[in-house]
C-alpha cells in the first residue's frame, strides 16, 4: 500500500509570495479590520479617503479607469445621508409624523 498525502491537511502557501503583474502589487498591505476600525472612529471619513487613495493608485494601471464623476457622486451621496442622519437626530419632529 502506497503512502498518499493527507487530504485533510491545510494547503501550504507563502503569504509574502511575489505578485509581479498583479494588482495586489500596487497596494500596500493593510488589513480590512484596520479600515473598518478607522472608518468607525472617523464616522466613515477614512473609508472615503481609503477609496479615493486606492482609486488614484489603480487608475494609471487598469484599462478602464474609475471615473472621477463616480467618486464625486459616491462622496456626495454619503454626505447627504450623513447630514440627514444628524438632522433627524437634532430635530426628530421634522422626520417623524405625530400620531
C-alpha positions in Angstrom: 0.0 0.0 0.0 1.5 3.4 -1.0 1.6 6.4 1.3 -0.5 9.3 0.0 -0.8 12.9 1.1 -3.3 13.6 3.8 -6.4 15.1 2.0 -7.5 16.8 5.3 -4.3 18.8 5.8 -4.2 22.5 5.2 -2.5 23.6 1.9 0.9 25.1 2.2 1.4 28.6 0.9 3.7 31.6 1.2 1.9 34.8 2.3 4.6 37.0 1.0 4.9 35.4 -2.4 5.9 37.8 -5.1 3.0 39.1 -7.0 4.5 40.5 -10.2 2.0 41.6 -12.7 -0.9 41.5 -10.3 -3.0 44.4 -9.0 -2.2 43.4 -5.4 1.4 44.5 -6.0 0.2 48.1 -6.3 -1.4 48.4 -2.9 0.4 48.3 0.4 -0.7 45.6 2.7 -3.4 46.9 5.1 -6.0 44.8 7.0 -9.7 45.1 6.4 -10.2 45.3 10.2 -8.0 48.4 10.3 -10.0 50.1 7.5 -13.2 49.2 9.3 -11.9 50.4 12.7 -10.7 53.7 11.3 -13.9 54.1 9.4 -15.9 53.7 12.6 -13.7 56.1 14.6 -13.8 58.8 11.9 -17.5 58.3 11.2 -16.8 56.9 7.7 -14.5 59.7 6.6 -11.5 57.4 6.5 -13.4 54.9 4.3 -13.7 57.6 1.7 -10.1 58.6 2.0 -9.2 54.9 1.5 -11.5 54.6 -1.5 -10.0 57.8 -3.0 -6.4 56.8 -2.4 -6.9 53.3 -3.8 -8.7 54.7 -6.9 -5.7 57.1 -7.6 -3.3 54.2 -7.3 -5.2 51.8 -9.6 -6.4 54.2 -12.3 -3.0 54.5 -14.1 -2.7 50.7 -14.3 -6.1 49.5 -15.4 -7.6 49.7 -18.9 -10.9 51.3 -17.9 -10.2 53.8 -15.1 -12.7 54.7 -12.4 -14.5 57.9 -13.3 -14.0 61.0 -11.1 -17.7 61.6 -11.5 -18.4 58.3 -9.8 -16.1 59.2 -6.9 -17.8 62.6 -6.6 -21.3 61.1 -6.7 -20.3 58.5 -4.1 -18.9 61.1 -1.8 -21.9 63.5 -2.3 -24.4 60.8 -1.5 -22.6 59.8 1.6 -22.5 63.3 2.9 -26.2 63.8 2.1 -27.0 60.6 4.1 -24.8 61.7 7.0 -26.4 65.2 7.1 -29.9 63.7 7.1 -28.9 61.4 9.9 -27.6 64.3 12.0 -30.6 66.4 11.2 -33.1 63.8 12.2 -31.1 63.3 15.5 -31.2 67.0 16.2 -34.8 67.7 15.1 -36.7 64.4 15.0 -40.1 66.2 14.7 -39.2 67.1 11.1 -38.9 63.5 10.0 -41.4 61.7 12.2 -45.1 62.2 11.9 -47.1 62.8 15.0 -49.6 60.1 15.7 
